Amino acid sequence: MPAPPGSAGSGGTVAQLSFDELGTPLREVTFVVLDLETTGGSSANHSITEIGAVKVRGGEVLGELATLVDPGTGVPPGVVALTGITTAMVTGAPRLAQVLPTLLEFMGGAVLVAHNAPFDAGFLRAACERHDRRWPRPPQLCTARLARAVLSRAEAPSVRLGALARLFGTATQPTHRALADARATVEVLHRLLERVGNLGVQSLEELLALARGASAHRPPEQVRRRRTLARDVPSAAGVYLFRGARDEVLYVGTSGDLRRRVRSYFTAAERRRRMRDMVSLAERVDTIVCAHALEAGVRELRLIAAHRPRYNRRSRNPGRAWWVVPTDEAFPRLSVVTTPRAPALGPFGSRRGATEAVETLLDALPLRSCTQRIPARSPAASPCVLHELGRCRAPCAGLQSVAEYAPGVHALQGLVAGADDAPLRRLADRVEALAARERFEAAAAGRDRLAALATALARAQQLAALAALPEVVGARPDGHGGWELAVVRHGRLAAADVARRGTPPMPVVESLRATARTILPADGPLAGASAEEVNLVRRWLTTGGTRLVHSEPSWAEPARGAAAWEGWARRARQAPLGSPSEITLG
């Protein structure tokens, strides 16, 4: 009789997989089953009126949380008819800003479960953004999707919560009230978990994969054979490196929980063929424990750039970026390069994006578009058709001097530096003029090109402003009463640490500054830093409630920079065609 998969047959050496080796055992997983009642179906336009949550692990209820929430508006009649929650009931209830910290703490470290989880998670994510709270991004399990993956349509024609509650005969029936619906969802979850064992699902990773629609089966033998590589991986935030037989780095990644993430590569949750091929070649997993997510992200970027792992898609061209710069000659023209020099506009992720920016700049600046090199004295070429069209003053034919050409170059320098946005305003005037003449398609094309240029300029100015600073120190709440700390020098992370809850943060900050890496600026618009790292650091410093502890000198961005155009650019790109009001800047 042949040995079952995963067991040692005659002459075999593969031991049977334990639940622990397959991933995070379901019996050890903490689930927070959530239900929200709201004033409507869109998190952008509606608010939460009631929260119900039940925490369970191993089939045991660990705690419950329930509260009405004052949405600050009246409850629509249709919602009142459905839920029974009236405006009078929520008036005087806690506001969401008061409830949210308690709910996030209740959810801490758990898997978020809901019937139609994207809906509930979307409302909570939007709430975190509005109230300056970091969304913890918990693993999400949708019981509706899980039910459809586990139950046949003959058994469950509908996977609505009420239909599943009747199918399973739950003790609590859903009533469109948050806690009752959460309790009913707990019972539905437990009944579904009873079914998944027959599908070979024993771990959280396999359960999540099943709910996402992946077929439930064990990973290939060559992958399972390497599951022991995850044995000594710590449960901490950081970076992991898969190494091959010659100690080469195959893949670099980051995670808030290294142990859980690395284990997932050896389970059915990992469905990517590329990653399974990588794991089958791996001989070792190295880890670097980091203070927080920013340090992990920066280390990942640097390791990918240093090792260029074959299984990291980003490693094909690590740090590769395109820039638009003026050439170094008497009559400069715009050139697309990969090694920038000031003034440089970028970085762009593709040559095409940089080329499109050049075309837009040439519409706004009196710079030549030809590629010939023109001497400062006695140019002898014949004017081209652009001169006849009035788009070039023909310095190639001696019809424009170096001094007469220089204002266009100065305008480019002022635009890139954020000293003058007049070229953007000229482009905007053209868009409005085209729209006024009802040339909507041409206006829309000009609008989109201007929006792309404004976005590129804003990003370039923001990154350059940070890279110019000798030192910036930021502190971000870690969600547990402590602070994540980072010292940034010339746009690069120089040191990182955490001041845990109860630890005075300023002594930690001063120690961190004293021991931080010395970083000397280099030439170029970003002082020698990679655009990816500066962008990652800037995003951390400007989001998630990060506080600026120290800046030398003060951190400032150009007063006439393109950042003021970013909001317009976002709105402009979303505007439909059809009328002047949809095209113009108003």
N, C-alpha and C positions, 0 to 999 in steps of 0.2 A: 504494500500500500504506500503511495507516495507521501512524503512529508508535506504538511500544509505550508503555505507561503509564510516565510518569516521564521520557520522552525528549523532545527538542525536535522536533516535527513542523514542517510548513511553516507559517511564521509564528509558531511557538511560541518561548517564551523559557525554558522549564523544562528545566534540565539533568538528566541522568540521575543518580539517587541513587547515591552511593558507599556502601560498607559503613559507613564512619565516620559518614556523615550519617544513616543509618538507626538508629543507636543504638550500643551498645558491640559492636564486631565480635567474633564468637565466637572468632576466632583470637587475640584479645588477652585473653580471659577466663581467669582461673586458677580451676580447680575443685579442691576437696578432696573426694575420694570417700571416704565414711566407712562403716564397719560396726561395730556394737556387738553383743557378746554379753552377755546379762543373766541374772539369776536368775529372771526372769518378765516378764510383759507389761505391767505398770503401773509407771510411774516413781514413783508415790506410795508403792508398797509393795515395790518390788524395786530391785536394785542392778546396776551394770555389773560384768562379770567380765573382759571383754577389749575392747580397742580396736584397730582397724586402720584406717589412713587413708593415702591415696595422693594426692599433689598433682600435677596435670597442667596443662599449658597448651600449646595448639597441637599436641596429639597427643603431646607429650613428657612423660615422667615426670620431675618435678623433685625428688621426695623421697618417702619413706615413713616412717610412724610405726606401731609396733606394740608392745603391751605387755599382759600380763595385769594384772588389777586385783583386789586383795583386797577383796571386798565386806563383810567383817566378819561374814559369816554363812556357813552351809553352803550348798553348791550343791544344789538339789533333785534327786532321782534322775531325774526326767523331763528336766531340762536336761542332766544328765550323759549320759543316753542319746542326746540329740539332738546335743550339741556335742562330747562327749568331754572337756569341762573338768570336772575333779573338784575337790573341796574341797582336797585335798592340793596340787594344782597352783597354786591361787591363794593358799594360805597362805604368807605371807612375801613375796608380790608387793607392789608399791607400792600404797598406798591412793589413792583417787580424789583426795583433796585434794592429793597430791603430783603426780599425773599431769595434773590439769586445767589448770594454767597452761601447761604445755608444749603440750598439745593446742590450747588457745585461741590461743597464739602461732602454731602451725602453720597454723591456720585463718585467721589474720588477713588480711583483704582479699580473701578467696576466696569463691566460691559453694559452699555446702554441698550435696553430692550424696549421695543414699543411695537404696537400693531400699526404698521405704516411708519416705520422709524424715520425715514427722511423728513416727514412732516414735522414730527416733534423735535428732531435734532435741528432742523432748519430754524424753528422758532427760538430754540435755546441759543444757537450760534448767533442769530441776529440780536438777541437780547444781550449777549456778551459784548458784541461790537458796540451797541448803543450805550452800554453802561461801563465801558472801558475795562472789561474783564477778559482774561485770556480764556479762550475756548479750549478745553483740555483735549479735544479730539479723541474721545473714548472709542474703543471698538464698538460697532453698532450691529445689532441683530434685529432684523425685522421678522416678527412672528408671522406676518401675512406671507412673506416670501418663503419663509421656512415651511409653512404649511403647504404651500403650493409645490415645494420640492419633495415633501414627504408623503402627502396624501394624493390619491388619484382623484380625477374629476368625478368619477362615479361615486366615490365615497364623500367627497366634499365639492359639490358644484360651485359653492361660494366659499371664499376664505375670509369673509367679513367676520369681525370679532363675535357678533351675535350668533352667526351661523356656526362658528366653531365651538362657542360655548354650549349651544344646544347639542351639537354632535357629540361632544365629550361629556355632557351632563355636569358642567361645573357647578359647584356649590354657590358661587357668586355669578350672577347674571349682569352683563353690562347694561348701564342705564344712561350713558352719556354724561356721567359724573366721574370726575377724574379718579378718585380713589377706588370706586367700585369697578371701573373699567380696568384700572391697573391690577386689582386683585384677580379679576377674571382673566386677564392676560397672563398672570403668573400660573394659573391653573392650566391654561392652554399651552404655555411653554413647557410645563412639566410633562404634559401628555405627549407633546411632540418629541421631547427628549427621550421618552420611553421608546419611540419608534425609530430614532436615528441609529441606535445600537445595531439594529438589524441591517443597516446600510454600511456598517464598518466604521461609523463615526464615533470616535472615542475622545477626541481632543477639541479644544476651542477652535484651533486653526481649521480643523476639518469641518466643524459645525458652521463657521463663517463662510467657508468655501462652498458648502452645500447650499446655504441660503443665497449666495451670490449666483447660484446656477451651475457651479462646477460639479461634475460627477463625483460621487464619493467612492474612492478606491485608494488603496495604498500606493505610495510612490514606488518607482522602479527599484529593483534590488540593489543596483549600484549606488543609488541615493540612500536607501535605508542602511546600507552597510556602513555608511560614514556618519551615522547619527551620533556616534560617540564623540565626534569633533566638538559637539556643543556641550559636552559634559561639564567642563570647567569654566564656561562662560559666565561672567558675573551678571547679576540683576541690577544693572546700573545704566545710566545714560552714557553714550560714547560712540566710538567708531569701531567697526569690525572689518578685518581683512581676511579673505579666503586666499590661501597660498597653495601653489601646486607642488609637484614632485621636485622641481628644481628651486624651490623656495620663491618662485616668482609670484607676484601678486596677481590673482585672477580677478578679484572683485573687491571694491571698497563700498561700504554703506554706513549709515548712521541709524541710531534708534534711541528712544527714551528708555527702553528696556532691552539691553543687548541679549540677555539670555532668551527671552521670549522671541525676539526677532530671529536670532540665529537658529533656534529650534524649528521655526516655521519652515525653513528651507528643506527640512527632512520629513515634512508631512504632506498630506494630500492637498493642503492649502496652497502649496506652491505649484502652479499649473504652467508656468512659463517654460517652454522647452529650452530656451537659452540658459535660464538659471539652473535647470536640472542638469544640463550638460556641464555647467560650471561646477556644480556640487560633486558630480561624479569624478571630476579631476582633482578635487581638493584633497590635500593631505594635512592641512592644519588651518585653524582659525585663530588669528591673533586679535586681541581687543585692546583698545585704549580707552580707559574710563575718563570721562570729561566732566567738568564742573556743571555744565548746562548745555542746552541745545545749540547756542551760538558757537561755543568752542568746538562742539562735535561737527557742526556744519563747516566751519573754517578748516578744521583738520581734514575733513573729507575732501574739500577742494584741493588742499595742498598735496595730499597723498595721491589723488588722481592725477594731478599735474606732474608729480614726481615719478610715478610708476606706470602711468598710462595702461591700466589693467584692460585686458582684451575684452572682458565681459561688461565693462562700464561703457555705455553708449557715449557718455560725455567725454570719455578719454580719447576719442578719435581725434579731436582737435582741442585739447585742454587749453583754456584761456584764450582760444583763438577769437579775435574780434577785428572788426573793420572800422576804420576811422576816415573822416573826411578832413583833409588838410590843404592849405595853400602851398603850391610848389615854391621852391627857393630860387627865384629868378626875378628879373627886372619887372616883368608883367605877370605876376603869379596867376595861376589857374587852379581850379579845384582838382584834387587827386584823391583816389581811394587807396589807402595803405593799411598795412597791419602793424606797423611800428609808428606810433603817433609822435608828433612834435607840436608844440604850441604855436598858434591856436588850433586845437583839434576838436572836431565834433564827433561824438561817439560815446561809447562803443555801439556798433551795430552787430547783430547776430549773423548777418549774411552780407555778402558783397552787393546783392541786389538791393537790400534796404539802404545801404550807403549810397549806391548809385542813384536811387530815387530821391534821396535827400539832396544830392548834387543838383539834380534837375530842378528841384523846387527852389534851391538857393539861387540858381542862375536866373530864375524868374523874379527874384527879389533884390538881387545885387548886380551892379554894373561890372561884372567880371566876364572875361572871355570864356568861350566854351571850346575853342579849338585846342589841339594838343601840341602844336608846334612850339619850339622854343624861340622866343623873340629877343634879339639883342637889344640892349638899352640904347645903342646908338645906330643910326643909319639903317633901320629895317627897310627891306626892299621888296617885300611880298606884295601881291595884288590883293585888294579887299575882296572878301568873299561875299556870298549872298546875304549873310547876316547883317553886313554893313548896309547893304541896299535896303533891307527890311527895317533898319533903324535899331537893331538889337546889339550892335557892336560898333564901337567908334574906330575900329581898324588900327590898333597900335602896330600891327604887322606891316602896315603901309606907311608908318610914320605920321599918321593922322591924329595920334594921341601920345602925349609925352608920359614919362614915368610919373611925374608930379600930378598930371591930370588923371592918371589911372589909379593913383594911391587911395583916394577916398573910398573906392569900392573895397579895397583890402582892409582899410580901417573900419568900415562898416561890418565886415565879416568878423573882425576881431572883437568889436563891441557886442555883436550879436551873440557870439559864442561865450564871451565873458559875462554876459548878462548886464552889460552897461547900457545897451540901447536895443529896444525891440521894434524900432521903426520898420525894419524889413518885414516883420510879421504883420504889422499894421497895413503895409502896402499890399501884401497878399490878401489880407482880409477885405480891404477896400475893393479889390478886383472880384472877390467872391460876391460881395454885395452888389457890385455893378452888374455882374452876369445874372444874378438872381432878379434884379430889378428889370432886366431886359427879357425875363422869362426864359433864359437859357439855363434851365434847371440842371440838365445833365452836366454841362460844362462847369456850372457853379458847384455841383456836388463833387465833381472830380477835383476841382481846386480846393474845396473845403477839406476833402479827405487828405490831400497832399499837405495842406497846411497843418492839419491835426497831427499827422505823422511827424512832420518836422518839429512842431511845438513840443510833442512828447519826447522826441529824441534830445532836443535842446535842454528841456527841463531836467531830464535824467543826467545829461552830461554835466550840467551846472551843479546839480545836487551832489553828485559823486565827487566832482572836483573840489567843491567847498569842504567836504569832509576830509578828503585826502590831503588838503593843504594844512590841516591842523596838527601841530606837534603832539597834542594829547587831548583825549576826551575820555571821561570816566562816566559810565552809565550804571544804573542800578534798576533792576526790574523785579517786581514781586514774584516770588517763586510759587505762589499759590498755597503755601503752607506756613505763612507768617514770617518767612525769611526773605532774603534778597539774592538774586543772581547778579554778579558784579563782573564788569569787563573794563579793561584798560585798552584804549584804541589809540594807536599812534600812526599818523599819516595814512589813515584809512585801513590799517591792518590791526588785527587782534594781537596785542602784546602780552596780555595776561588775563586770566579768568579764574573766578573763585565763587564761593557761595557763603553768605553769612546766614547761618541757620537761625531758626526762630529762637529768640532769647539772647542771641549774640549781638552786641552793639556793632553796627555795620561800619562805622567810620574808622575804627582801628584796623579792620580788615582791608578797607579801601586804601589806607595809607601804606600798609604793608605790601599790598598788591602793587601800588605805584612804585614803591622802592625796589621791588624785585622784578618788575616788568622788563620785557626784552627791549633793548635799545634798537630803534629803527631809524635809519638815516634816509632822508628822501632822495629819490633819484630823479632824473629828467623825465619829462612827459607830463601830460595833463593830470595823471593820477599819482604822481610822485613815485612811480615804480611799482605801485600795487596793482594787482589784477582787478579788472572791473567786477568780476564775480564776487570777490571777497569784499570789496568796498560796498557793493550793493547789498550783500548779506548783512554786513555790519550796520549799514545805515538803516535797513529795515528793522533790525533788532532795536536800534537806538530810538526809532521814531514810532514804534508800535508797542502794544501789549502793556501800556502803563509804565514804560521805562522812564526813569527820572535822570536828568542830567546833573551829575554830582559835581563835575569839574570840567572846564574847557579852557584850553590855553592855545591861542587867545579865544575870545568869545566866538561861538559857532554862529555864523551868519551866512545867508545865501543872497545872491544878487537881488537888489531892489527892483531892477528892470529885467529880471530874468524871465524865462519862459514858464516858470511854475504857475504864474497867474493865468496862463493859457491852458493849463492842463484840464481844468474843469470844463472849459469850453470845448476842448478837443474831445473829451469823453462824450459830451452831449452831442457834439457835431457828428461823431461817427455813428451815433444811434438814430439820428434824424432821418426820417423817410423822405423820399423825393415827392415833389408835387406842388409846393407853394413857396413864395418868397420867405414867409415866416419860418419855414422849415429849413431854409438854406442859410439865412443871414445870421449874424452874430447876436442879434438883439436879445 
